[in-house]
Amino acid sequence: MVKVDSGELLKKARAATKTTSRAYFASIFRDFQELHGDRLFADDQAVTGGLAFLGEQAVTVIGLQKGRNLKENLQTNFGQAHPEGYRKALRLMRQAEKFQRPIITFINTAGAYCGIGAEERGQGSAIAENLMFLSDCRVPVIAIIIGEGGSGGALALALADEVWMLEHTFYAILSPEGFASILWKDASLAKKAAEVMKISPQELLQLGVCERIIPETDAKGAALSEKLIAQRLQNDLSAKLTQLQSQSTAELLANRYQRFRKF
């Protein structure tokens, strides 16, 4: 891995070429069966998820989905989920707990959608319900930041036993542009804001916010193929789930509690 500056990191994390959640589902898991809707309002295309197998292990996978072109981004609202998207995720997570399936989430979003309709349908409440459920979820949860990890929209799927980050990603309480607008009244100072916020994988690993960085480049800085990255994730996920499943439910919950209590 070759460290990049904050401005370059923002560009790489937001690149349209970033591998999407659906693409990871296809390359890491087998027999993925997508489930739709929150049974209350609609099927939000910004959140995708369902059942799959990691080797012989049945798992529930959930992803915040961005598109790779304008048409796909319009379908997925640029990865910014509505309340029904988070309620879909909650439905899938409750099902996973009922049938004792580990949960793996893939996160790439600038944040939850903040439009009037989303607020009217309870955006804040939907995110809070996810956080409350995950804090006491009785199955292993692993969250992977695959692009942007923005605000409560990302955290709603990242209150996990471990948080992993790809090399060219970031995880923050809000966008650097938003931070710069609030602090300095100038969104163009996003690079400076990113440096102050400490949002890179390397910084967050040191702070204990994430547990693992998945390389996207080799020692010389050359990009690794999607296949190699997916293979690394597949192997690491299998090993980590075996470790987490060896713990009792009480140990799992206690360790998750302590993970977040230290902040």
Backbone bond lengths (Angstrom), bond angles and torsions (degrees), N, CA, C in turn:
res aa  C-N    CA-C-N  psi(-1)  N-CA   C-N-CA  omega(-1)  CA-C   N-CA-C  phi
1 M - - - 1.458 - - 1.524 110.03 -
2 V 1.322 115.75 138.58 1.457 121.67 177.81 1.524 108.02 -116.75
3 K 1.328 116.84 122.58 1.455 120.85 -177.54 1.523 110.59 -68.00
4 V 1.333 116.86 136.47 1.462 122.32 177.53 1.518 109.06 -114.94
5 D 1.348 116.18 158.01 1.460 117.69 -179.92 1.520 110.66 -74.60
6 S 1.324 116.24 170.90 1.454 121.67 -171.74 1.522 113.09 -61.51
7 G 1.334 116.42 -41.55 1.461 119.67 179.65 1.508 112.08 -62.74
8 E 1.327 116.70 -43.11 1.460 121.65 179.21 1.523 110.55 -67.71
9 L 1.334 116.79 -36.59 1.465 120.38 178.94 1.526 111.10 -62.29
10 L 1.329 116.98 -41.91 1.467 120.32 178.76 1.528 110.79 -61.09
11 K 1.338 116.50 -42.83 1.463 120.23 179.91 1.524 111.17 -64.03
12 K 1.316 116.73 -44.83 1.465 120.72 -178.15 1.530 111.41 -67.00
13 A 1.329 117.05 -39.12 1.465 120.65 -179.27 1.528 111.40 -66.25
14 R 1.325 116.51 -30.53 1.463 121.83 -176.39 1.526 113.24 -98.36
15 A 1.309 117.71 2.86 1.466 121.29 -175.07 1.526 111.30 -59.97
16 A 1.317 115.48 139.82 1.467 120.70 179.24 1.523 111.86 -66.14
17 T 1.316 116.75 -17.25 1.466 121.00 -179.09 1.528 112.57 -84.22
18 K 1.308 117.50 -3.22 1.464 120.18 179.57 1.528 110.53 -57.41
19 T 1.314 115.97 138.14 1.459 120.59 177.15 1.530 109.05 -64.77
20 T 1.326 116.63 132.68 1.464 121.24 -176.27 1.524 111.51 -86.55
21 S 1.317 115.54 168.32 1.463 120.84 177.31 1.518 111.34 -58.31
22 R 1.330 116.68 -46.24 1.469 120.20 -179.79 1.536 111.32 -59.99
23 A 1.328 116.25 -38.56 1.465 119.57 179.41 1.526 110.76 -65.76
24 Y 1.322 116.71 -38.73 1.467 119.52 176.59 1.527 110.87 -66.82
25 F 1.333 116.88 -38.67 1.465 118.81 176.69 1.537 110.40 -55.95
26 A 1.330 115.31 -42.67 1.463 120.24 -176.63 1.519 112.77 -70.98
27 S 1.337 117.46 -33.66 1.461 120.41 -173.82 1.530 114.03 -91.86
28 I 1.336 117.51 -23.60 1.461 120.51 -176.47 1.528 111.86 -99.36
29 F 1.333 116.19 -36.81 1.464 121.15 -172.86 1.531 110.47 -111.72
30 R 1.311 115.40 169.22 1.463 120.47 174.50 1.524 109.40 -125.59
31 D 1.323 114.46 156.79 1.473 122.18 176.65 1.522 112.44 56.78
32 F 1.335 116.71 40.12 1.467 119.38 178.01 1.519 110.32 -65.25
33 Q 1.325 115.77 129.07 1.461 122.50 177.79 1.521 108.04 -121.10
34 E 1.323 116.49 108.35 1.458 120.06 -176.50 1.527 110.99 -75.82
35 L 1.329 115.13 141.29 1.457 122.38 174.84 1.524 108.40 -115.58
36 H 1.314 116.27 148.02 1.461 120.08 -170.54 1.530 112.16 -124.37
37 G 1.320 114.88 151.40 1.451 121.94 167.80 1.517 115.72 80.04
38 D 1.338 114.00 158.53 1.462 120.33 178.59 1.523 112.26 -105.45
39 R 1.353 116.75 2.80 1.470 123.68 -179.01 1.527 112.64 62.29
40 L 1.331 115.66 18.90 1.459 120.29 178.65 1.521 112.49 -129.27
41 F 1.364 115.92 -42.20 1.460 117.62 -172.92 1.526 113.33 -138.86
42 A 1.345 117.52 -56.28 1.471 119.06 -173.18 1.517 110.13 -163.15
43 D 1.336 114.59 176.02 1.460 121.55 175.73 1.524 107.96 -105.83
44 D 1.317 116.78 103.38 1.457 122.61 -177.60 1.523 109.97 -78.50
45 Q 1.332 117.23 118.44 1.460 121.40 -177.65 1.523 113.05 -74.50
46 A 1.341 117.69 -9.28 1.466 120.11 176.56 1.518 111.66 -75.70
47 V 1.323 116.63 -15.74 1.461 121.46 177.00 1.521 108.29 -120.96
48 T 1.314 115.99 124.77 1.456 121.14 178.40 1.517 108.79 -124.10
49 G 1.316 116.99 148.19 1.455 118.07 -179.60 1.511 112.41 -179.22
50 G 1.316 114.79 171.13 1.448 119.85 179.22 1.516 110.86 166.33
51 L 1.323 115.12 -151.91 1.463 122.82 -176.11 1.520 110.10 -104.05
52 A 1.341 115.81 148.69 1.462 120.31 178.66 1.518 108.82 -161.26
53 F 1.331 114.81 175.01 1.455 120.84 175.47 1.523 109.60 -118.86
54 L 1.323 115.55 132.82 1.457 122.80 170.19 1.525 105.48 -105.83
55 G 1.322 117.20 98.24 1.458 119.74 -167.77 1.521 107.96 66.28
56 E 1.347 116.11 -120.54 1.465 120.72 177.37 1.522 111.72 -101.64
57 Q 1.335 116.99 2.93 1.458 121.96 -177.26 1.522 110.69 -90.62
58 A 1.337 117.32 121.30 1.458 121.10 173.71 1.523 109.41 -72.62
59 V 1.316 117.01 132.65 1.469 121.82 -179.29 1.528 109.48 -137.08
60 T 1.321 114.51 162.14 1.459 121.23 168.61 1.519 107.82 -106.54
61 V 1.316 116.81 127.70 1.463 121.49 179.77 1.528 109.36 -117.22
62 I 1.317 115.63 137.41 1.469 122.12 -178.44 1.521 107.97 -136.74
63 G 1.312 117.40 135.16 1.453 119.78 -179.02 1.514 112.82 -137.73
64 L 1.319 115.56 145.78 1.457 121.75 167.93 1.523 106.45 -88.21
65 Q 1.318 115.54 118.92 1.458 122.27 -167.07 1.523 111.96 -104.41
66 K 1.338 116.41 122.07 1.464 122.50 168.64 1.518 108.29 -104.60
67 G 1.317 115.54 160.80 1.453 119.93 176.32 1.514 111.57 -94.72
68 R 1.332 115.27 169.84 1.457 120.64 177.71 1.520 111.90 -106.90
69 N 1.324 116.35 0.70 1.460 121.03 174.80 1.522 107.65 -150.97
70 L 1.340 116.90 176.52 1.454 120.39 -174.23 1.526 112.21 -62.60
71 K 1.331 117.03 -41.92 1.456 120.30 -179.28 1.529 111.40 -60.44
72 E 1.333 116.97 -45.96 1.458 120.76 179.69 1.523 111.32 -67.53
73 N 1.330 116.85 -37.79 1.465 119.62 179.37 1.526 111.76 -66.88
74 L 1.316 116.84 -34.83 1.460 119.04 176.30 1.531 110.46 -67.00
75 Q 1.327 116.75 -37.84 1.462 120.54 178.15 1.522 111.61 -65.41
76 T 1.330 116.77 -36.51 1.462 121.42 -175.99 1.528 113.02 -101.04
77 N 1.326 116.77 8.92 1.466 121.59 -179.05 1.529 111.50 54.44
78 F 1.344 115.88 37.86 1.465 122.69 178.54 1.532 112.06 57.27
79 G 1.329 116.03 30.00 1.462 120.30 177.92 1.515 114.90 78.66
80 Q 1.326 116.94 8.71 1.465 120.38 179.91 1.525 109.20 -98.44
81 A 1.308 115.81 107.08 1.459 121.41 -171.60 1.520 112.80 -77.74
82 H 1.332 114.75 148.60 1.459 123.40 171.89 1.534 108.98 -90.31
83 P 1.315 118.84 171.76 1.473 120.38 178.84 1.522 112.76 -55.34
84 E 1.341 116.62 -38.15 1.468 119.01 -179.16 1.533 111.66 -64.91
85 G 1.333 116.96 -25.86 1.458 119.89 175.82 1.524 110.96 -68.55
86 Y 1.331 116.31 -45.06 1.459 119.94 178.92 1.525 111.00 -69.16
87 R 1.328 117.27 -31.64 1.468 119.51 176.70 1.532 110.81 -72.92
88 K 1.331 116.93 -31.95 1.468 119.41 172.01 1.525 109.29 -61.48
89 A 1.334 116.39 -47.16 1.457 120.54 179.26 1.525 110.92 -59.60
90 L 1.316 117.34 -41.25 1.459 121.18 179.40 1.525 110.85 -63.58
91 R 1.317 117.14 -40.86 1.467 120.94 177.58 1.521 110.46 -60.24
92 L 1.330 116.83 -43.57 1.457 120.69 179.52 1.528 111.63 -67.29
93 M 1.336 116.90 -37.60 1.461 119.63 -179.99 1.527 111.39 -69.52
94 R 1.317 117.01 -38.30 1.464 119.61 176.38 1.523 111.22 -63.97
95 Q 1.319 115.96 -39.43 1.461 120.26 177.21 1.526 110.33 -64.29
96 A 1.337 116.56 -40.64 1.459 120.66 179.29 1.526 110.78 -61.35
97 E 1.311 116.85 -43.50 1.468 120.35 179.10 1.529 110.45 -64.11
98 K 1.317 116.84 -41.83 1.470 120.80 -179.24 1.526 111.37 -59.60
99 F 1.325 116.90 -40.91 1.468 120.80 -176.23 1.532 112.66 -102.66
100 Q 1.339 116.46 13.49 1.463 122.31 173.71 1.527 113.09 58.90
101 R 1.330 115.91 44.82 1.461 120.95 175.29 1.528 109.62 -104.47
102 P 1.322 119.51 129.92 1.467 121.12 173.30 1.529 110.60 -58.15
103 I 1.326 115.39 154.07 1.465 122.41 -178.58 1.525 108.97 -113.79
104 I 1.331 116.56 130.20 1.460 122.10 176.35 1.524 107.69 -125.80
105 T 1.335 116.52 124.25 1.466 120.08 -178.33 1.526 110.12 -115.41
106 F 1.327 114.66 147.13 1.467 122.75 178.41 1.530 107.06 -121.50
107 I 1.325 116.05 125.32 1.465 120.12 -167.88 1.523 111.25 -121.56
108 N 1.329 115.21 125.45 1.458 122.15 173.86 1.523 107.62 -152.96
109 T 1.313 116.07 93.25 1.467 120.72 -178.30 1.518 110.67 -154.78
110 A 1.318 115.40 143.78 1.461 119.84 173.35 1.519 110.73 -75.03
111 G 1.322 116.43 -16.14 1.461 121.88 -179.65 1.516 110.53 147.03
112 A 1.306 115.87 169.43 1.458 120.45 177.21 1.523 110.25 -65.72
113 Y 1.332 116.56 148.75 1.458 120.52 179.62 1.523 109.61 -66.95
114 C 1.328 116.29 133.47 1.468 120.65 -174.23 1.527 112.26 -113.12
115 G 1.333 117.89 29.60 1.460 120.98 178.03 1.522 112.06 -74.06
116 I 1.310 116.24 168.04 1.466 121.63 -177.12 1.526 110.79 -60.29
117 G 1.348 116.38 -45.71 1.463 119.53 -179.05 1.518 112.15 -59.90
118 A 1.335 116.31 -41.10 1.464 120.40 179.55 1.522 110.80 -63.71
119 E 1.319 116.56 -40.66 1.462 119.92 178.75 1.528 110.64 -67.81
120 E 1.321 116.73 -38.80 1.461 119.97 178.87 1.530 111.83 -63.95
121 R 1.327 116.17 -32.11 1.471 120.19 -178.76 1.522 112.74 -91.00
122 G 1.333 117.22 8.18 1.455 120.12 171.31 1.514 115.80 89.22
123 Q 1.332 117.17 50.04 1.459 120.36 -178.82 1.535 111.87 -59.69
124 G 1.309 116.70 -48.72 1.463 120.73 -178.97 1.516 112.11 -61.44
125 S 1.319 115.92 -42.22 1.464 120.71 179.33 1.518 111.48 -64.72
126 A 1.338 117.66 -40.69 1.463 121.34 -179.58 1.523 111.10 -62.69
127 I 1.334 116.48 -42.70 1.468 120.23 178.46 1.522 110.03 -66.37
128 A 1.327 116.88 -43.33 1.467 120.47 -179.72 1.522 111.93 -61.94
129 E 1.338 117.02 -38.62 1.458 120.11 179.09 1.526 111.04 -64.80
130 N 1.329 117.17 -37.49 1.461 120.15 176.41 1.526 111.24 -64.00
131 L 1.328 116.25 -43.89 1.460 120.32 179.82 1.525 110.96 -62.72
132 M 1.307 116.26 -42.31 1.460 120.45 -179.59 1.523 110.89 -64.27
133 F 1.351 115.75 -42.48 1.459 118.69 -179.80 1.529 111.12 -66.00
134 L 1.326 117.48 -47.47 1.458 120.77 -176.75 1.524 112.12 -63.96
135 S 1.322 117.53 -31.29 1.462 119.44 -179.39 1.516 111.94 -63.55
136 D 1.325 117.09 -23.19 1.460 121.37 -176.60 1.528 112.13 -125.83
137 C 1.340 116.80 17.20 1.463 121.12 -178.37 1.529 109.61 -69.43
138 R 1.319 116.43 132.99 1.462 121.40 -169.71 1.534 113.57 -94.21
139 V 1.316 116.85 19.58 1.468 121.46 173.48 1.527 108.43 -129.77
140 P 1.323 118.50 157.42 1.465 121.13 179.01 1.522 112.32 -59.82
141 V 1.335 115.56 142.24 1.466 122.10 178.80 1.527 108.47 -131.58
142 I 1.330 116.80 126.76 1.464 122.29 174.67 1.520 107.78 -123.98
143 A 1.332 116.63 129.45 1.464 121.99 179.16 1.523 108.87 -113.10
144 I 1.333 116.42 137.63 1.464 121.68 -178.35 1.527 109.08 -125.75
145 I 1.325 116.92 120.10 1.461 122.14 175.83 1.527 107.14 -83.42
146 I 1.337 117.05 116.85 1.463 120.52 -175.89 1.527 112.57 -109.73
147 G 1.328 117.69 -0.54 1.464 122.33 179.82 1.514 108.62 -162.29
148 E 1.319 115.91 -113.57 1.457 120.29 172.89 1.529 109.98 -84.95
149 G 1.310 115.64 140.60 1.456 120.53 171.35 1.514 107.48 -122.49
150 G 1.311 116.58 87.43 1.453 120.95 -169.77 1.518 115.17 -106.19
151 S 1.311 116.94 120.37 1.458 124.76 165.37 1.527 113.23 59.46
152 G 1.352 115.45 -158.35 1.457 120.58 -179.22 1.507 112.76 -64.60
153 G 1.322 116.76 -22.83 1.454 120.39 177.43 1.511 112.31 -62.18
154 A 1.329 117.22 -33.28 1.462 122.05 175.06 1.520 110.92 -83.57
155 L 1.323 116.61 -43.48 1.460 121.25 -176.91 1.527 112.08 -60.57
156 A 1.330 117.09 -28.33 1.465 121.08 -179.65 1.522 112.66 -60.48
157 L 1.336 117.44 -18.66 1.467 121.74 176.45 1.524 111.66 -119.71
158 A 1.337 117.50 12.23 1.470 119.98 -172.63 1.522 113.82 -124.53
159 L 1.326 118.50 11.08 1.457 119.14 174.66 1.534 106.52 -82.25
160 A 1.327 114.82 82.01 1.463 121.73 -165.05 1.522 111.43 -124.25
161 D 1.331 114.90 169.80 1.466 120.25 174.76 1.517 110.87 -66.82
162 E 1.328 116.49 -36.11 1.456 121.51 172.74 1.522 109.48 -143.04
163 V 1.337 115.19 145.03 1.463 122.10 174.56 1.522 107.53 -115.41
164 W 1.318 116.22 124.58 1.463 121.99 177.08 1.520 108.77 -110.71
165 M 1.324 115.99 151.68 1.458 121.09 178.49 1.516 110.05 -131.25
166 L 1.322 116.13 136.14 1.451 118.86 168.80 1.524 108.73 -68.63
167 E 1.311 116.11 159.45 1.464 121.87 -173.42 1.524 113.17 -57.62
168 H 1.329 117.96 -42.78 1.457 121.84 -177.08 1.530 110.44 -105.26
169 T 1.303 115.11 67.31 1.460 122.04 179.13 1.525 108.63 -142.03
170 F 1.316 116.63 170.65 1.465 119.70 171.39 1.526 109.96 -145.11
171 Y 1.319 115.18 160.93 1.461 122.79 -175.13 1.522 106.78 -140.92
172 A 1.331 117.34 120.73 1.464 119.50 -170.21 1.523 111.97 -152.69
173 I 1.324 115.49 162.00 1.464 121.11 -179.92 1.528 112.32 -71.06
174 L 1.319 117.26 -23.06 1.465 123.59 173.30 1.515 107.39 -164.53
175 S 1.314 116.93 173.05 1.457 119.72 -178.37 1.524 110.11 -66.59
176 P 1.338 117.44 149.27 1.470 119.77 175.62 1.530 112.38 -57.57
177 E 1.344 116.54 -33.22 1.470 119.23 177.14 1.526 111.08 -64.14
178 G 1.339 115.82 -41.53 1.455 119.65 178.18 1.511 111.91 -66.46
179 F 1.316 116.13 -40.54 1.468 121.56 177.99 1.530 110.11 -60.82
180 A 1.348 115.71 -46.62 1.461 120.46 -179.10 1.527 111.33 -64.93
181 S 1.338 116.57 -36.42 1.468 120.22 179.12 1.521 111.50 -65.11
182 I 1.323 115.59 -38.53 1.464 119.83 -179.79 1.530 111.36 -73.98
183 L 1.333 116.08 -45.94 1.462 119.71 -172.52 1.521 113.19 -80.03
184 W 1.363 115.91 -41.09 1.456 119.57 -174.50 1.532 113.12 -120.48
185 K 1.322 117.10 3.44 1.475 121.65 -179.35 1.516 112.73 58.81
186 D 1.341 116.01 30.85 1.457 119.93 -176.54 1.528 109.07 -151.50
187 A 1.329 116.79 102.00 1.465 121.55 -177.45 1.523 112.62 -66.26
188 S 1.341 117.39 -18.81 1.465 119.87 -178.93 1.530 111.99 -69.80
189 L 1.326 117.38 -10.64 1.462 121.47 179.78 1.530 111.28 -91.25
190 A 1.319 116.14 30.86 1.466 120.96 -176.90 1.526 111.97 -61.04
191 K 1.330 117.57 -39.55 1.467 120.29 -179.86 1.522 110.53 -61.58
192 K 1.316 116.75 -44.66 1.461 121.28 178.21 1.528 110.12 -62.57
193 A 1.327 115.61 -41.38 1.467 119.98 178.94 1.519 111.42 -62.00
194 A 1.334 116.55 -42.17 1.466 120.89 -179.57 1.526 111.07 -60.74
195 E 1.331 116.37 -37.00 1.461 120.10 178.49 1.519 111.33 -67.19
196 V 1.329 116.45 -40.19 1.464 121.20 179.63 1.526 111.24 -69.24
197 M 1.325 116.32 -38.64 1.462 121.71 -174.13 1.529 114.06 -73.42
198 K 1.337 117.15 -21.28 1.474 121.69 -177.83 1.530 110.69 57.49
199 I 1.310 114.95 69.70 1.466 120.72 -173.56 1.524 113.87 -111.70
200 S 1.330 117.82 -0.26 1.462 120.33 -177.41 1.526 110.14 -77.23
201 P 1.329 117.61 156.82 1.467 120.48 178.13 1.526 113.08 -56.64
202 Q 1.343 117.27 -41.12 1.462 120.39 -178.39 1.526 111.10 -63.53
203 E 1.340 116.78 -42.86 1.459 120.46 179.66 1.527 111.41 -67.79
204 L 1.328 116.10 -40.80 1.455 120.04 -178.25 1.525 111.59 -72.04
205 L 1.321 117.73 -29.36 1.463 120.80 174.20 1.524 109.99 -64.70
206 Q 1.322 116.90 -42.96 1.461 121.34 178.55 1.530 111.50 -64.64
207 L 1.319 116.46 -35.20 1.469 121.05 -179.62 1.533 112.66 -80.61
208 G 1.321 117.31 -9.57 1.458 120.86 -179.23 1.513 114.03 82.64
209 V 1.335 117.30 11.34 1.465 120.89 178.57 1.525 110.67 -75.93
210 C 1.326 116.35 -33.66 1.468 120.23 173.12 1.515 109.09 -123.77
211 E 1.322 115.92 158.36 1.462 121.24 -176.60 1.522 114.43 -105.03
212 R 1.328 117.57 -17.24 1.455 119.17 -173.24 1.525 110.03 -155.20
213 I 1.336 115.53 142.47 1.463 121.76 174.20 1.528 107.68 -113.04
214 I 1.323 116.54 126.38 1.462 121.88 178.72 1.530 108.33 -95.52
215 P 1.332 118.49 117.84 1.472 120.77 -176.81 1.533 112.10 -62.89
216 E 1.329 114.60 142.34 1.463 121.60 171.30 1.526 111.12 -115.03
217 T 1.349 116.05 -4.96 1.459 121.50 177.58 1.530 108.94 -136.07
218 D 1.340 115.84 160.97 1.465 119.51 176.12 1.524 109.98 -89.03
219 A 1.317 116.95 -172.67 1.465 121.86 -175.82 1.526 112.64 -62.28
220 K 1.337 116.74 -24.02 1.468 120.50 -179.74 1.526 112.83 -94.69
221 G 1.328 116.53 0.35 1.460 120.25 178.85 1.508 114.61 91.34
222 A 1.321 117.98 2.97 1.471 120.88 178.47 1.526 109.79 -76.41
223 A 1.324 115.68 139.81 1.462 120.40 -176.87 1.523 111.37 -66.86
224 L 1.326 115.52 136.03 1.458 121.03 174.13 1.523 109.17 -82.73
225 S 1.307 117.01 151.84 1.458 120.87 179.68 1.523 110.73 -72.10
226 E 1.334 115.61 156.50 1.464 120.19 176.40 1.528 110.37 -58.52
227 K 1.315 116.61 -35.12 1.461 120.84 -178.97 1.524 111.14 -63.70
228 L 1.345 117.47 -44.04 1.459 120.98 -179.88 1.528 111.33 -66.30
229 I 1.336 116.23 -41.24 1.468 119.70 178.94 1.524 110.25 -63.67
230 A 1.326 116.45 -43.68 1.467 120.63 179.99 1.524 110.70 -64.03
231 Q 1.334 117.06 -39.54 1.465 120.92 179.52 1.529 110.32 -64.33
232 R 1.336 116.68 -41.19 1.466 120.80 177.23 1.532 110.18 -62.34
233 L 1.305 116.83 -44.60 1.464 120.49 179.02 1.523 111.10 -62.83
234 Q 1.308 116.37 -42.95 1.463 121.08 -179.86 1.523 110.90 -58.60
235 N 1.329 116.54 -47.14 1.458 120.95 -179.46 1.527 111.63 -66.45
236 D 1.327 116.41 -44.60 1.465 120.50 -178.46 1.528 111.70 -66.17
237 L 1.329 116.45 -39.48 1.463 120.01 179.20 1.527 110.92 -65.37
238 S 1.303 117.14 -42.80 1.464 120.74 179.62 1.526 110.70 -60.08
239 A 1.338 116.41 -45.82 1.463 120.85 -179.01 1.530 111.39 -65.76
240 K 1.321 116.73 -43.52 1.461 120.08 -177.58 1.526 111.69 -68.82
241 L 1.329 117.86 -39.92 1.464 119.61 178.61 1.525 110.97 -64.61
242 T 1.309 117.18 -37.76 1.471 120.04 176.04 1.523 110.45 -59.65
243 Q 1.328 116.17 -41.90 1.466 120.99 179.08 1.530 110.98 -66.64
244 L 1.319 117.38 -46.60 1.461 120.61 -177.98 1.523 111.68 -65.81
245 Q 1.327 116.58 -37.01 1.454 119.79 -178.53 1.523 112.84 -74.49
246 S 1.329 116.67 -12.89 1.462 119.83 175.79 1.532 111.28 -77.75
247 Q 1.344 117.25 -13.54 1.459 121.68 179.06 1.525 109.88 -84.16
248 S 1.317 115.05 151.48 1.460 119.10 171.89 1.516 108.95 -72.28
249 T 1.325 116.31 162.82 1.469 119.52 178.54 1.514 110.98 -59.17
250 A 1.331 116.63 -40.72 1.470 120.67 179.56 1.526 111.03 -61.87
251 E 1.336 117.17 -41.85 1.470 120.82 178.45 1.516 111.17 -66.29
252 L 1.313 116.45 -41.93 1.461 121.31 -179.86 1.528 110.53 -59.28
253 L 1.322 117.00 -48.74 1.456 121.44 -178.29 1.524 111.87 -68.10
254 A 1.323 116.26 -38.34 1.462 119.72 179.39 1.523 111.10 -65.36
255 N 1.322 116.39 -42.30 1.465 119.91 179.37 1.525 111.24 -66.50
256 R 1.327 117.33 -39.52 1.464 120.31 177.97 1.525 110.46 -64.76
257 Y 1.326 116.19 -42.00 1.464 120.63 177.96 1.529 110.49 -59.56
258 Q 1.332 116.55 -47.86 1.462 119.93 -179.00 1.517 111.75 -65.30
259 R 1.324 117.17 -32.87 1.461 120.55 179.06 1.526 110.62 -58.36
260 F 1.309 116.46 -45.58 1.466 120.06 -177.51 1.525 112.55 -87.05
261 R 1.310 117.16 -24.12 1.470 120.06 179.32 1.521 111.76 -66.58
262 K 1.339 116.42 -29.61 1.469 119.33 -176.45 1.523 112.40 -69.08
263 F 1.350 117.17 -17.26 1.459 119.15 179.41 1.521 111.11 -79.97
